[in-house]
Amino acid sequence: MPCHSTNLLQKSGCLYSNLFHTVFHFSMPYRYVLLLVLLFTGGAFTASGQTDLFSQPKKGFASWLPAPSWEHALLSGNGAMGAMVMGNPHDETIILNQAQLYLPATEPKPPIDQASRLDEIRALILAGKGEEAAKVPVKQSMKEGYGGHLWSNPYVPAFDVRLQMEPSNVQKYVRTVDFETGEANVTWTDAKGTYQRRLFVSRPDSAVVISIKGTGKITGRLSFARRPVEWTQWEQINRTVENVNTGATDNKWLTYRSAYKKRWPGSLEGYEGVGRVEVKGGSSRTEGNEFIVQNADEVLVFIKINANYNYAQSQVDQIKKHLASLPADYQALVTRHRNVHGELFNRVKLDLGGGADADLYTEALNLKTKTGQVAPAIIEKQFDAARYNIISATGINPPNLQGIWGGTWSPAWSSDFTHDGNVEVAISALLTSRVPELMHAYFDYHDKRLQFYKDNAKKMFGTRGIHVPSHTSSHGWDNHFDPIWCLSLWTGGAGWTASFYNDYWLHTGDRKFLKERAYPFMKESALFYEDFLKTGQDGKYLFNPSYSPENNPANFKSQASINATMDVMIAKQLLRNCIAAAKELKTDKAQVKIWQEMLTKMPAYEVDEASSLKEWLWPGLQNNHQHRHISHLYSLYDQVDPDFKNNPQLLAGARKVVEEKMKFRYKENGGEMVFGMAQLAFVTANLEDAPTTAQLIDWLSRFYWTNGLGTYHNPGSLFNMDLSGGYPSVIMRALVYSEPGVVKLLPAVPEAWQTGTISGLLLRGGVEVKSLAWSQQEATVVLQAPRKQTITLQAPKNMQLVSGAKATKGERTSNVDLPANKEVRLVFRANP
């Protein structure tokens, strides 16, 4: 197809069409070369030159090629169901997921009787025999018939939607995601016309909704199919899946039913998906398991998937009744969804100045971030994409390792809920981004498993209270025993979880939640420590066994250790929060005295000979900085802990750890395990270290994004949603720091962000940042509090408050009175 036009945009589009057609006929290596040619031939291939159906959403992104693998699919979800759109025009696959589909591969077993071996474990660790100590739980599991640790049941896909249309040469193509409507759209022009396939997963109507429409007639086939099984996965499938039945009936319905072989009381026995097909114009029929469409004007598909815990009682009729109640009006349904989903998404808005890079296709965007400076426009788009991903993945459950999506039967780490950092980073932006109601998915998940957690505490540590294990999915028992990764010896899970219950109270001021949910969970977590901690010869508590995920001392091979700093930090934070909550609720005075006494017995934090904060508070255990985790900086993840705020030596020790960890990260140009890097950025932002925070944001922006703007665990590999939670969290912390009664403005803003605005943040104390705008010379913030309070406000660096409140001349901080439910506008200017 020759290009005769002299108009640049038309000529660019013509060249694009020819090259697109060419790329689809080459093998993958040649496709990649051609992709590079396309993306670096100037601005001709940005979405800004498109109009109408091919335009990029105002809030969203465009991609110019279908996904080369499921990891690069377009994402949509409503917290209960997820959809992954590959984007092939004529032979489309849409992978569907459902939040409860954890394959019953292994029957859960009560935790091992580790408590009966605890004295032995402790003695071995005290004797410096950590490797032997770590083997004790494994031996006990063998003795009890476990056969070693049992991985949590894996999160698996539901099924594929297969859509096939008459093939024709593609002349123009784009696939897009609209963050405000939740739509994943594929649009193309071929010899038969211009077509658009739109999809979203509705929150208010609990259905996947698909529309196929075009200027030409629609002829094709539609069916449900099992997600392809790789040869290495067949053994597991044959052991676990009893049957799969697909059907197409009554010229209206598609069904997918799958039963599981392994069943036990309360287990998932199978699942069922139903699709309702509405064809406008033309003709349609069902043939075998397929729906055949000819010469239609529009095809609408409505799909719902239910988990079934009693497979003998089919839910198909119930699902059909629900789907039949939906109007055959795509626009009406997407408007209803936008009113819910879009309202959540639009609560926070970030503007760093935009720029032409905002119009890049994601393929170009990702290549540009790897080879050049990450422009503010790209950071804006990634910020929005990350928030979109987490909102879409949160509902029935919090996001698991893959959010709510996945295209494989054998996901990494079972795509479970990993509680030694992953889940915590995935949910880390929900409170600050003012969607606290989504946090209830996290609280509901844990509250439903309280009895499991109590069993863990009793059987594994001989204590009252609760123990949250490192890995869970469909249940909450701790079945993870390993001689190297000795996570059954980690005791910090419940305390860390409890911190989010408390933080919800600090952000929302919901006293009912504090009384009925947060404080009871916190008390159970604290009760564990009352029984677990033993006093040493110096009168201080011993945390033994102890574990600093997933590290070992530089001079000690075993991860089984004693007095891991993180364990101490979690316990101290928990006890302080319990004391504060009890006083707020005017209850448990005797218990408060016990907790106060416990705090006096906690081991003191220490620095080593190089002035770095020690990761283990035990003589002879040396820091190991060559590691992806920063667990001993836990007290700086969310707020600056009082122990550090009032101790310059500890703050310097923490900064020294950051320096050493950055050396490690520089060696790998960021490196693996992105959630550890996000946590490091939490710390540097809270320490007001703008240059290091900027470098971390730069790495996070460069190497961890798919072409569908999902996120990775490692550079370019392992589809994972940790960064989707951590990325916006880092950016918001760089712009505003808060603790009850304290607000710091622009504490770690990168130098490259010369101007910008952000709005809608929720701070501790319930204060909302209605808007924050800044330039090099001036910053303006509008705050509003739900109740009358006085806060200490720290001005941006090198600025002073000039209007809006009284300030002592020359001081950076001011006391600001916030009346209830009234906006307060404050202006700061650069020091002369």
Residue pairs with C-beta under 8 A, 6 or more apart in sequence:
1 14
1 17
1 18
1 21
1 171
3 11
3 14
3 15
3 18
5 11
5 14
8 44
9 44
9 49
11 44
12 44
12 45
12 49
13 49
13 50
13 172
15 41
15 44
16 38
16 44
16 45
16 64
16 172
17 170
17 171
17 172
19 34
19 37
19 38
20 64
20 65
20 170
20 172
20 173
21 169
21 170
21 171
22 34
23 31
23 34
23 35
23 38
23 65
24 31
24 170
26 34
28 68
35 65
35 363
36 367
38 45
38 64
39 45
39 361
39 363
39 364
39 367
40 367
43 49
43 356
45 64
45 361
45 364
46 356
46 359
46 360
46 361
46 364
47 54
47 55
47 56
47 62
47 174
47 359
47 360
47 361
48 56
48 356
48 359
50 56
50 62
50 174
53 187
53 194
53 196
54 172
54 174
54 187
56 62
56 174
56 176
56 359
57 176
57 177
57 178
57 179
57 180
57 181
58 180
59 178
59 179
59 180
59 345
59 384
60 176
60 177
60 178
60 179
60 180
60 384
61 176
61 177
61 361
61 362
61 365
61 381
61 385
61 709
62 174
62 175
62 176
62 361
62 362
63 74
63 87
63 174
63 175
63 176
63 361
63 362
63 363
63 707
63 708
64 173
64 174
64 175
64 361
64 363
65 87
65 173
65 363
65 707
66 86
66 87
66 88
66 89
66 175
66 186
67 73
67 74
67 85
67 86
67 87
67 707
67 708
68 707
69 407
70 84
70 86
70 95
70 406
70 407
70 408
70 719
71 407
71 706
71 708
71 710
71 712
71 719
72 706
72 707
72 708
72 710
73 84
73 85
73 86
73 87
73 95
73 405
73 407
73 708
73 710
74 84
74 85
74 87
74 175
74 176
74 177
74 184
74 186
74 708
75 82
75 83
75 84
75 85
75 177
75 184
75 388
75 389
75 392
75 403
75 405
75 708
75 709
75 710
76 82
76 83
76 85
76 177
76 182
76 183
76 184
76 199
76 200
76 201
76 208
76 392
77 83
77 97
77 182
77 201
77 392
77 393
77 395
77 403
77 404
77 405
78 182
78 201
78 202
78 203
78 206
78 337
78 341
78 392
78 395
79 99
79 203
79 392
79 393
79 394
79 395
79 396
79 397
79 404
79 438
79 441
80 98
80 99
80 206
80 395
80 396
81 96
81 97
81 98
81 99
81 158
81 201
81 206
81 208
81 304
81 305
81 404
82 96
82 97
82 98
82 99
82 201
82 392
82 393
82 403
82 404
82 405
83 94
83 95
83 96
83 97
83 184
83 199
83 201
83 208
84 94
84 95
84 96
84 97
84 405
84 407
84 708
85 92
85 94
85 175
85 184
85 186
85 199
86 92
86 93
86 94
86 95
87 175
87 186
88 186
89 165
89 170
89 173
89 186
89 188
89 190
89 195
90 164
90 165
90 166
90 167
90 168
90 190
90 220
91 163
91 164
91 165
91 167
92 161
92 162
92 163
92 164
92 186
92 197
93 160
93 161
93 162
93 163
94 160
94 161
94 163
94 199
94 210
95 157
95 160
95 227
95 405
95 406
95 407
96 157
96 158
96 159
96 160
96 161
96 208
96 273
96 303
96 305
97 155
97 157
97 158
97 404
97 405
97 406
98 158
98 271
98 273
98 305
98 306
98 307
99 395
99 396
99 397
99 404
100 268
100 271
100 307
100 396
100 397
101 155
101 156
101 157
101 158
101 268
101 271
101 307
102 152
102 153
102 154
102 155
102 156
102 268
102 414
102 416
102 473
102 474
103 153
103 154
103 155
103 156
103 236
103 240
103 241
103 260
103 409
104 153
104 240
104 260
104 262
104 263
104 264
104 267
104 268
104 269
104 474
105 151
105 153
105 154
105 236
105 239
105 240
105 262
106 150
106 151
106 153
106 262
106 479
107 262
107 264
107 267
108 150
108 264
108 474
108 475
108 477
108 479
109 144
109 146
109 150
109 477
109 479
110 455
110 459
110 477
111 455
111 456
111 459
111 460
111 477
111 478
111 479
112 137
112 140
112 141
112 144
112 146
112 459
112 460
112 481
112 488
113 140
113 144
113 459
114 121
114 136
114 137
114 140
114 459
114 460
114 461
114 488
115 458
115 459
115 460
115 461
115 462
116 140
117 136
117 137
117 140
118 461
118 462
118 545
120 133
120 136
121 133
121 136
121 137
121 489
121 545
121 560
122 133
122 544
122 545
124 130
124 132
124 133
124 136
125 133
125 544
125 545
125 546
125 560
125 561
125 562
126 544
126 562
128 556
130 552
130 556
130 557
130 558
130 559
130 560
130 561
131 483
131 557
131 558
131 560
133 486
133 489
133 545
133 558
133 560
134 482
134 483
134 484
134 486
134 489
134 558
134 559
134 560
135 483
137 481
137 486
137 488
137 489
138 148
138 149
138 481
138 482
138 483
140 481
141 147
141 148
141 149
141 481
142 148
146 479
146 481
148 481
148 482
149 479
149 480
149 481
149 482
149 488
150 479
150 480
151 414
151 416
151 471
151 479
151 480
152 414
152 416
152 417
152 471
152 472
152 473
152 474
152 479
152 480
153 414
153 416
153 473
153 474
154 409
154 410
154 411
154 414
154 415
154 416
154 473
155 400
155 401
155 402
155 406
155 411
155 414
155 415
155 416
155 473
156 227
156 406
156 409
156 411
157 227
157 406
157 407
157 408
157 409
158 227
158 256
158 271
158 273
158 305
159 224
159 225
159 226
159 227
159 246
159 256
159 258
159 273
160 224
160 225
160 226
160 227
160 228
161 210
161 222
161 223
161 224
161 275
161 301
161 303
162 221
162 222
162 223
162 224
162 225
163 197
163 212
163 220
163 221
163 222
164 220
164 221
164 222
165 195
165 218
165 219
165 220
166 192
166 219
166 220
168 190
168 191
168 192
169 190
169 191
170 188
170 189
170 190
171 188
171 189
171 190
171 191
172 188
172 189
172 194
173 187
173 188
173 189
174 186
174 187
174 188
175 184
175 185
175 186
175 187
176 183
176 184
176 185
176 187
177 183
177 184
177 185
177 385
177 388
177 708
177 709
178 185
179 345
179 384
179 385
179 387
179 388
180 338
180 341
180 342
180 345
180 346
181 200
181 334
181 337
181 338
181 341
181 342
182 200
182 201
182 337
182 338
182 341
182 342
182 388
182 392
183 198
183 199
183 200
183 334
184 198
184 199
184 200
185 196
185 197
185 198
185 199
186 196
186 197
187 194
187 195
187 196
187 197
188 194
188 195
189 195
192 214
192 216
192 217
193 214
193 215
193 216
193 217
194 214
194 215
194 216
195 212
195 213
195 214
195 215
195 216
195 218
196 211
196 212
196 213
196 214
197 210
197 211
197 212
198 210
198 211
198 213
198 330
198 334
199 208
199 209
199 210
199 211
200 208
200 209
200 334
200 337
201 207
201 208
201 209
201 392
202 208
202 209
202 333
202 334
202 336
202 337
203 337
203 340
203 341
203 395
204 336
204 337
204 339
204 340
205 326
205 333
205 336
205 337
206 304
206 322
207 302
207 303
207 304
207 322
207 323
207 326
207 333
208 301
208 302
208 303
208 304
209 300
209 301
209 302
209 303
209 326
209 330
209 333
209 334
209 337
210 299
210 300
210 301
210 302
210 303
211 298
211 299
211 300
211 301
211 330
212 218
212 298
212 299
212 300
212 301
213 297
213 298
213 299
217 281
217 282
217 294
217 295
217 296
217 297
218 282
218 293
218 295
218 296
218 297
218 298
218 299
219 282
219 293
219 294
219 295
219 296
220 293
221 290
221 291
221 292
221 293
222 254
222 277
222 290
222 291
222 293
222 299
222 301
223 246
223 248
223 254
223 289
223 290
223 291
224 246
224 254
224 255
224 256
224 273
224 275
224 289
225 246
226 244
226 246
226 258
227 407
227 408
227 409
229 237
229 409
230 408
230 409
230 410
232 410
233 408
233 409
233 410
236 409
236 410
237 409
239 261
239 262
240 260
240 261
240 262
241 258
241 259
241 260
241 261
242 258
242 259
242 260
242 261
242 270
243 257
243 258
243 259
244 256
244 257
244 258
245 255
245 256
245 257
245 258
246 254
246 255
246 256
246 257
246 289
247 253
247 254
247 255
247 289
248 254
248 255
248 286
248 287
248 288
248 289
248 290
248 291
249 255
249 286
250 286
251 284
251 285
251 286
252 276
252 277
252 278
253 274
253 275
253 276
253 277
253 320
254 274
254 275
254 277
254 289
254 291
254 303
255 272
255 273
255 274
255 275
255 316
256 272
256 273
256 274
257 270
257 271
257 272
257 273
257 314
257 316
258 270
258 271
258 272
259 269
259 270
259 311
260 267
260 268
260 269
260 270
260 311
263 269
266 309
267 309
267 474
268 307
268 308
268 309
268 474
269 308
269 309
269 310
269 311
270 308
270 311
271 305
271 306
271 307
271 308
272 305
272 306
272 308
272 314
272 315
272 316
272 319
273 303
273 304
273 305
273 306
273 319
274 303
274 304
274 316
274 319
274 320
274 323
275 301
275 302
275 303
275 323
276 301
276 302
276 303
276 320
276 323
276 324
276 326
277 284
277 291
277 299
277 300
277 301
278 299
278 300
278 301
278 302
278 328
279 293
279 296
279 298
279 299
279 300
280 296
280 297
280 298
280 299
280 300
280 328
281 295
281 296
281 297
281 298
282 293
282 294
282 295
282 296
282 297
283 293
283 294
283 295
283 296
284 291
284 292
284 293
284 294
284 296
285 291
285 292
286 292
293 299
300 328
300 330
302 323
302 326
303 323
304 319
304 322
304 323
306 315
306 318
306 319
308 314
308 315
326 333
327 333
341 391
341 392
344 391
344 435
344 438
345 384
345 387
345 388
345 391
347 433
347 434
347 435
347 760
348 387
348 433
348 434
348 728
348 732
348 758
348 759
348 760
348 761
349 757
349 758
349 759
349 760
350 380
350 383
350 384
350 731
350 756
350 757
350 758
351 380
351 756
351 757
351 758
352 376
352 377
352 379
352 380
352 753
352 755
352 756
353 376
353 377
353 754
353 755
353 756
354 376
354 377
354 380
355 375
355 376
355 377
356 377
357 365
357 368
357 375
357 377
357 378
358 377
358 378
358 380
358 381
360 368
360 378
362 705
362 707
362 708
362 709
363 707
365 378
365 381
365 705
366 705
366 706
366 707
368 375
368 378
369 378
369 701
369 702
369 703
369 705
370 702
370 703
373 752
374 697
374 698
374 701
374 702
376 752
376 753
376 756
378 701
379 697
379 701
379 731
381 709
382 701
382 705
382 709
382 727
383 727
383 728
383 731
385 705
385 709
385 724
386 429
386 711
386 723
386 724
386 725
386 727
386 728
387 429
387 433
387 724
387 728
389 403
389 709
389 710
389 711
389 721
389 724
390 399
390 403
390 426
390 427
390 429
390 430
390 438
390 721
390 724
390 725
390 728
391 435
391 438
392 403
392 404
393 399
393 403
393 404
393 405
393 721
393 724
394 427
394 430
394 438
394 441
395 404
395 438
395 441
396 441
397 404
397 417
397 441
397 445
398 417
398 423
398 426
398 427
398 441
398 442
398 445
399 423
399 426
399 427
399 721
399 724
399 725
400 415
400 416
400 417
400 423
400 473
400 721
401 411
401 412
401 413
401 414
401 415
401 416
401 417
401 418
401 422
401 713
401 720
401 721
401 722
402 411
402 415
402 719
402 720
402 721
403 426
403 710
403 721
403 724
405 710
405 719
406 415
406 719
412 713
412 718
412 720
413 471
414 471
414 473
416 471
416 472
416 473
417 423
417 445
417 471
417 472
417 473
418 470
418 471
419 468
419 469
419 470
419 471
419 472
419 493
419 496
419 497
420 470
420 487
420 490
420 492
420 493
420 549
420 550
421 549
421 629
421 675
421 676
421 679
422 675
422 720
422 722
423 442
424 496
424 500
425 675
425 678
425 679
425 722
425 723
425 725
425 726
425 729
426 675
426 721
426 722
426 724
426 725
426 726
427 439
427 442
427 500
427 725
428 678
428 682
428 725
428 726
428 729
429 725
429 726
429 728
429 729
429 732
430 436
430 438
430 439
430 725
431 439
431 503
431 504
431 507
431 762
432 507
432 729
432 732
432 733
432 761
432 762
432 763
433 728
433 732
433 760
433 761
433 762
434 760
434 761
434 762
434 768
436 504
436 507
436 508
436 762
439 500
439 504
442 500
443 500
443 501
443 504
443 517
446 453
446 468
446 497
446 521
447 517
447 521
449 472
449 475
449 476
450 466
450 476
450 521
450 524
451 476
452 475
452 476
452 477
453 466
453 467
453 468
453 476
453 494
453 524
454 465
454 466
454 524
455 477
456 466
456 467
456 468
456 469
456 476
456 477
456 478
457 463
457 464
457 465
457 466
457 467
457 528
458 464
460 467
460 478
460 488
461 467
461 491
461 528
461 531
461 532
462 531
463 527
463 528
463 530
463 531
463 532
464 527
464 528
464 530
464 531
465 494
465 524
465 525
465 526
465 527
465 528
465 529
465 530
465 531
466 494
466 521
466 524
466 525
466 527
466 528
467 478
467 491
467 493
467 494
467 528
468 476
468 493
468 494
468 496
468 497
469 476
469 477
469 478
469 479
469 480
469 487
469 488
469 493
470 478
470 480
470 487
470 490
470 493
470 549
471 480
471 487
478 488
480 487
480 488
481 488
482 488
484 559
485 550
485 559
486 545
486 547
486 558
486 559
486 560
487 547
487 549
489 545
489 546
489 547
489 560
490 547
490 549
491 528
491 532
491 543
491 545
491 546
491 547
491 567
492 547
492 566
492 567
492 570
492 571
494 524
494 525
494 528
495 525
495 526
495 529
495 570
495 571
495 573
495 574
496 570
496 634
497 521
497 525
498 518
498 521
498 522
498 525
498 574
498 577
499 570
499 573
499 574
499 577
499 638
501 517
501 518
501 521
501 522
502 518
502 522
502 577
502 581
503 638
503 764
504 510
504 513
504 518
505 511
505 513
505 514
505 518
505 581
506 740
506 764
506 765
507 762
507 763
507 764
507 766
508 762
508 766
509 765
509 766
509 786
509 787
511 584
511 585
514 581
514 584
514 585
515 585
518 581
519 578
519 581
519 582
519 585
522 574
522 577
522 578
522 581
523 578
523 588
523 591
525 574
526 574
526 575
526 578
526 595
529 571
529 574
529 575
529 598
530 594
530 598
533 541
533 542
533 543
533 571
533 598
533 601
534 541
534 542
534 544
535 541
535 542
535 601
536 542
539 601
540 601
540 602
540 603
540 604
541 598
541 601
541 602
541 603
542 562
542 563
543 562
543 563
543 564
543 567
543 568
543 571
543 603
544 562
544 563
545 560
545 561
545 562
546 561
546 562
546 563
546 564
546 567
546 616
547 559
547 560
547 561
547 564
547 567
548 559
548 561
548 564
548 565
548 566
548 567
548 615
548 616
548 629
548 631
548 632
549 566
549 629
549 631
550 559
550 629
551 559
551 615
551 624
551 627
551 629
551 631
552 558
552 559
552 561
552 624
553 561
553 615
553 616
553 621
553 622
553 623
553 624
554 622
554 623
554 624
554 626
555 620
555 621
555 622
556 621
556 622
561 616
561 618
561 621
562 616
562 618
562 621
563 603
563 616
563 617
563 618
564 615
564 616
564 617
564 631
564 632
565 605
565 613
565 614
565 615
565 616
565 617
565 631
565 632
565 634
566 615
566 631
566 632
566 634
568 602
568 603
568 605
568 617
569 632
569 634
569 635
569 641
570 634
571 602
572 599
572 602
572 635
572 641
572 643
573 634
573 635
573 641
575 595
575 598
575 599
576 599
576 642
578 591
578 592
578 595
579 592
579 595
579 596
582 588
582 589
582 591
582 592
583 592
603 617
604 617
605 613
605 614
605 617
605 643
605 650
605 653
606 613
606 614
606 617
607 613
607 614
607 649
607 650
607 652
607 653
607 656
608 614
608 622
608 623
610 623
610 656
611 652
611 653
611 656
612 623
612 625
612 653
612 656
612 657
612 660
613 632
613 633
613 650
613 653
613 654
613 656
613 657
614 621
614 623
614 632
614 653
615 621
615 623
615 624
615 631
615 632
623 657
623 660
625 657
625 660
625 661
625 663
625 664
626 664
627 664
628 664
628 671
628 672
628 673
628 676
628 677
629 673
629 676
630 657
630 661
630 676
630 679
630 680
630 683
632 657
633 654
633 657
633 658
633 679
633 680
633 683
635 641
635 643
635 644
636 644
636 654
636 682
636 683
636 686
636 687
637 679
637 682
637 683
637 686
638 682
638 686
639 686
639 739
639 764
640 686
640 687
640 739
643 650
644 650
644 651
644 654
645 651
651 687
654 683
654 687
655 687
655 689
658 680
658 683
658 684
658 687
658 689
658 692
661 680
662 680
662 692
662 695
664 671
665 671
665 677
665 680
665 696
665 699
669 699
669 703
669 715
670 677
670 699
670 700
670 702
670 703
670 704
670 715
671 677
671 714
671 715
672 713
672 714
672 715
673 713
673 714
674 700
674 704
674 711
674 712
674 713
674 714
674 720
674 722
674 723
674 726
675 713
675 722
675 723
675 726
677 696
677 699
677 700
678 696
678 700
678 722
678 723
678 725
678 726
678 727
678 729
678 730
679 726
680 696
681 693
681 696
681 697
681 700
681 726
681 730
681 733
681 734
682 726
682 729
682 730
682 733
684 692
684 693
684 696
684 748
685 693
685 730
685 733
685 734
685 737
685 747
685 748
686 733
686 737
686 747
686 748
687 748
688 737
688 744
688 747
688 748
688 797
689 748
690 734
690 747
690 748
690 749
690 750
690 751
690 797
691 751
693 730
693 734
693 748
693 750
694 750
694 751
694 752
696 730
697 730
697 731
697 734
697 750
700 723
700 726
700 727
700 730
703 712
703 715
703 716
704 711
704 712
704 713
704 714
704 715
704 716
704 723
705 711
705 712
706 712
706 719
710 719
710 721
710 724
711 719
711 720
711 721
711 722
711 723
711 724
711 727
712 718
712 719
712 720
712 723
713 719
713 720
713 722
732 758
732 761
733 747
733 748
734 746
734 747
734 748
734 749
734 750
735 745
735 746
735 747
735 749
735 756
735 758
735 761
735 772
736 743
736 744
736 745
736 746
736 747
736 758
736 761
736 763
736 769
736 772
737 743
737 744
737 747
738 744
738 763
738 764
738 765
738 767
739 764
740 764
740 765
741 765
741 789
741 790
741 791
741 792
742 791
742 792
742 794
743 763
743 767
743 783
743 791
743 792
743 793
743 794
744 793
744 794
745 772
745 779
745 781
745 793
745 794
745 795
745 796
745 828
746 772
746 774
746 779
746 796
746 797
747 794
749 756
749 774
749 796
754 775
754 776
755 773
755 774
755 775
755 776
756 773
756 774
757 771
757 772
757 773
757 774
758 769
758 771
758 772
759 769
759 770
759 771
759 772
760 768
760 769
760 770
761 768
761 769
761 772
762 768
762 769
763 769
765 785
765 789
765 791
766 785
766 786
766 787
767 783
767 784
767 785
767 789
767 791
767 818
768 783
768 784
768 785
769 781
769 782
769 783
770 782
770 783
770 784
770 823
771 780
771 781
771 782
772 779
772 780
772 781
772 782
773 779
773 780
773 781
774 780
774 796
776 830
777 829
777 830
778 799
778 827
778 828
778 829
778 830
779 795
779 796
779 799
779 827
779 828
780 825
780 826
780 827
780 828
781 825
781 826
781 828
782 823
782 824
782 825
782 826
783 816
783 818
783 823
783 824
783 826
784 818
784 821
784 822
784 823
784 824
785 818
785 819
785 820
785 821
786 820
786 821
787 820
788 817
788 818
788 819
788 820
789 817
789 818
790 815
790 816
790 817
790 818
791 815
791 816
791 818
792 813
792 814
792 815
792 816
793 801
793 805
793 813
793 814
793 815
793 816
793 826
794 812
794 813
795 801
795 812
795 813
795 814
795 828
796 828
798 830
798 831
799 812
799 828
799 829
799 830
799 831
800 807
800 809
800 810
800 812
800 828
800 829
800 831
801 807
801 814
801 826
801 827
801 828
802 827
802 828
802 829
803 826
803 827
804 816
804 824
804 825
804 826
804 827
805 814
805 815
805 816
805 817
805 824
805 826
806 814
806 815
807 814
808 814
816 824
816 826
817 824
818 824
